[in-house]
Amino acid sequence: MNEELLLRLLLVVGAYLIGSIPFGVLIARRVGGPDPRTIGSGRTGGTNALRALGRKWAAVVVTGDLLKGATPVIAARLITGDSGLEVACAAAAVIGSSRSIFVRFGGGRGVGTGVGTMLVIQPLAVFLAAPVFVGVILVTRYVSLGSLLGSAAMFPAMLVLWAVWSGAVPPAYLTWAVVGPALIWLAHADNIDRLIHGTERKFDLNLLGGDRGSLHG
């Protein structure tokens, strides 16, 4: 195996391991809160962290999820400058986020990590797609539906940017705008089933207005 191929392999494996860091579980242990896997959806991402730990620590979890998506992509860009490798590392990080080796291949839904990758790959696409994510949640109170439609909006957002400013959207980035949402939709398979059958849990907007007092002193 030549050195360049080994380097690329190490970057992808490193991206998976970084994506696998279960910030929701680690923060819960650090502050003495309930493990997010024991409540709600049983996932480790920001929404369940909000239910378990309140706004302050959920914000820390979300920040961690964003960073574990952004960091591998930045590393691939700085080390190789290869947009295809950036996308490979982005995919590995999102897979790690939802299938973490550190929590028996469980984890979150990959949304925060996916957004982190896109903030590096093309932040303007995130800006264009964000209103869909927020608007759907506010109207329906389904975080899962907001995540599904917000991620799906990423590809048309990238097409708009490609049409206006083609240099900002290499072909590999357009590919990620399809593959990334596909991975997120796969991680939401159980949510999709519940949405179809009308049994999906609605998000309590009141959680945004208060914290779990004992965890935030």
C-alpha positions in Angstrom: 0.0 0.0 0.0 1.5 3.3 -1.0 1.8 6.2 1.4 -0.9 8.4 -0.3 -3.5 5.6 -0.2 -2.6 4.8 3.5 -3.0 8.5 4.3 -6.4 8.6 2.7 -7.5 5.5 4.5 -6.3 6.9 7.9 -8.2 10.1 7.3 -11.4 8.2 6.5 -11.0 5.8 9.5 -10.2 8.8 11.7 -13.3 10.6 10.5 -15.4 7.6 11.5 -13.8 7.5 14.9 -14.3 11.2 15.4 -17.9 10.9 14.3 -18.4 8.1 16.7 -17.7 10.2 19.8 -21.0 10.0 21.7 -21.1 13.5 23.1 -24.6 13.1 24.5 -23.5 10.2 26.7 -20.2 11.8 27.7 -21.8 15.1 28.7 -24.5 13.3 30.7 -21.9 11.4 32.6 -19.9 14.6 33.2 -22.8 16.5 34.7 -24.5 13.6 36.4 -27.6 13.7 34.2 -29.6 10.8 32.8 -28.1 8.9 29.9 -30.0 10.1 26.8 -30.3 6.5 25.6 -32.6 5.8 28.5 -35.3 8.3 27.5 -37.3 9.5 24.5 -36.0 8.1 21.3 -33.0 6.4 23.0 -30.6 8.3 20.7 -27.6 10.4 21.8 -28.1 13.5 19.7 -29.1 17.1 20.5 -32.9 16.6 20.8 -32.7 13.8 23.3 -29.9 15.6 25.2 -32.3 18.6 25.4 -35.0 16.3 27.0 -32.5 14.7 29.4 -30.1 17.6 30.3 -31.7 20.9 29.3 -30.7 23.7 27.0 -27.2 24.4 28.3 -25.8 21.0 28.0 -27.8 20.2 24.9 -26.1 23.1 23.3 -22.7 21.6 24.2 -23.8 18.3 22.7 -24.9 20.0 19.5 -21.6 21.9 19.3 -19.7 18.7 19.7 -21.8 17.0 17.0 -21.1 19.9 14.6 -17.4 19.8 15.3 -17.1 16.0 14.8 -18.6 16.6 11.3 -16.5 19.7 10.5 -13.2 18.5 11.8 -12.6 15.5 9.5 -13.6 17.5 6.4 -11.2 20.4 7.4 -8.4 17.8 7.9 -9.0 16.3 4.5 -9.0 19.7 2.9 -5.9 20.9 4.5 -3.9 17.7 4.1 -5.0 16.7 0.5 -7.1 19.4 -1.0 -9.2 16.7 -2.6 -13.0 17.4 -2.6 -13.7 13.7 -3.1 -11.8 12.8 0.0 -13.6 15.5 1.9 -16.9 13.8 1.0 -15.6 10.4 1.9 -14.6 11.7 5.4 -17.9 13.5 5.7 -19.7 10.2 5.0 -17.6 8.3 7.5 -18.2 10.9 10.2 -22.0 10.8 9.7 -22.0 7.0 9.7 -19.9 7.1 12.9 -22.4 9.5 14.5 -25.4 7.1 13.9 -23.4 3.8 14.2 -20.8 4.6 16.9 -18.3 1.9 17.7 -18.2 3.3 21.2 -21.9 2.7 22.1 -22.5 -0.7 20.5 -23.1 0.8 17.0 -25.9 3.0 18.3 -25.8 6.8 18.4 -27.7 9.8 17.1 -29.4 10.4 13.7 -26.3 12.1 12.2 -28.1 15.4 11.6 -25.8 17.6 13.7 -22.7 15.9 12.3 -24.0 16.2 8.8 -24.6 19.9 9.2 -21.1 20.2 10.5 -19.8 18.7 7.3 -21.8 21.0 5.2 -20.7 24.1 7.1 -17.2 23.3 5.8 -18.2 22.0 2.4 -20.7 24.8 1.5 -22.1 26.9 4.4 -24.4 28.9 2.1 -26.3 25.7 1.4 -26.9 25.3 5.1 -28.1 28.9 5.2 -30.6 28.2 2.4 -31.9 24.9 3.8 -32.1 26.0 7.5 -35.5 27.7 7.2 -37.0 24.4 6.0 -35.7 22.6 9.1 -36.8 25.3 11.5 -40.1 26.0 9.8 -41.2 22.4 9.6 -40.5 21.9 13.3 -42.3 25.0 14.4 -45.4 24.2 12.3 -45.6 20.4 12.9 -43.5 20.0 16.2 -41.9 16.9 14.6 -38.1 17.3 14.8 -37.7 14.2 12.7 -39.8 15.6 9.9 -37.8 18.9 10.1 -34.6 16.9 9.9 -35.8 14.8 6.9 -37.1 17.8 4.9 -34.3 20.1 5.9 -31.7 17.5 4.8 -33.6 16.9 1.6 -33.5 20.7 0.9 -29.7 20.6 0.8 -29.6 19.2 -2.7 -31.8 21.9 -4.3 -29.9 24.5 -2.3 -26.6 23.2 -3.8 -28.1 23.3 -7.3 -29.1 26.9 -6.8 -25.5 27.7 -5.7 -24.1 25.7 -8.6 -26.3 27.6 -11.1 -25.3 31.0 -9.6 -21.7 30.2 -8.6 -20.5 26.9 -10.1 -17.0 27.2 -8.7 -18.4 26.8 -5.2 -19.9 23.4 -5.9 -17.6 20.8 -7.3 -19.2 17.5 -8.5 -18.2 15.7 -5.3 -20.1 18.3 -3.2 -23.2 17.7 -5.3 -22.8 14.0 -4.7 -22.6 14.6 -0.9 -25.8 16.7 -1.1 -27.5 13.5 -2.1 -25.6 10.9 -0.2 -25.5 12.9 3.1 -29.3 13.2 3.3 -29.7 9.6 2.3 -27.6 8.5 5.3 -29.7 10.7 7.5 -33.0 9.3 6.1 -31.7 5.8 6.7 -31.0 6.7 10.3 -34.6 8.0 10.6 -36.2 4.7 9.4 -38.1 4.2 12.6 -39.2 7.8 12.7 -40.4 7.6 9.1 -42.5 4.5 10.1 -44.0 6.4 13.1 -44.7 9.4 11.0 -46.6 7.3 8.5 -48.6 5.6 11.2 -49.2 8.8 13.2 -47.4 7.7 16.3 -44.3 9.9 16.1 -43.5 11.8 19.3 -44.0 15.6 19.0 -41.4 18.0 20.3 -42.3 20.0 23.4 -41.4 23.6 22.5 -41.4 24.4 26.2 -38.1 22.6 26.5 -36.5 25.6 24.7 -37.6 27.9 27.4 -36.2 26.2 30.5 -33.4 24.0 31.8 -33.0 21.1 34.2 -32.2 23.2 37.2 -30.0 20.8 39.1 -27.8 20.2 36.1 -27.1 23.8 35.4 -25.9 25.3 38.7 
